[in-house]
Amino acid sequence: MTMRPDGLWHPRLLEIVAAAGHGDLIVVADPGLPVPPGVEAVDLVWRSGEPRFLPVLRTVLAELVTEAATVAEEAADPELRRGLDAALAATPTARVPHARLKQLTSQARAVVRTGEATPYANVVLRAGVPFAHPPR
């Protein structure tokens, strides 16, 4: 792998994002979100609170064409909500019960675990395509 001047540097995470096809799910999560059997976990956490959720989310979003996102409606922390709203401003975002969000992870290509200690710091990203569909 060639060192990049900026953007995502984690080799495996970059590979997952680059290989994502239309409709694939990538989850950015706190360290407590269960990873279902058969779903790859990319554990970035190296201590409580590190790395933070929002910088990891913003970095993944900068690399991934995202057509939709899903967050837990229970995510009530004001800083987390503001950060999610800002990061996902250009992405249609659904708020669902946390139990439903956890169900979606079983369909994910990968779950990226951060060290975030804020409850419900999880988002499911659905990959899009970098071109417009022709009209039918």
Secondary structure, DSSP 4 states (H G I P E B T S, - for coil): -PPPSSS---HHHHHHHHHPPTT-EEEEE-TTS---TTSEEEE---BTTBS-HHHHHHHHHHHS-EEEEEEETT---HHHHHHHHHHTTTS-EEEE-HHHHHHHGGG-SEEEE----STT--EEEEE--SSPPPP-
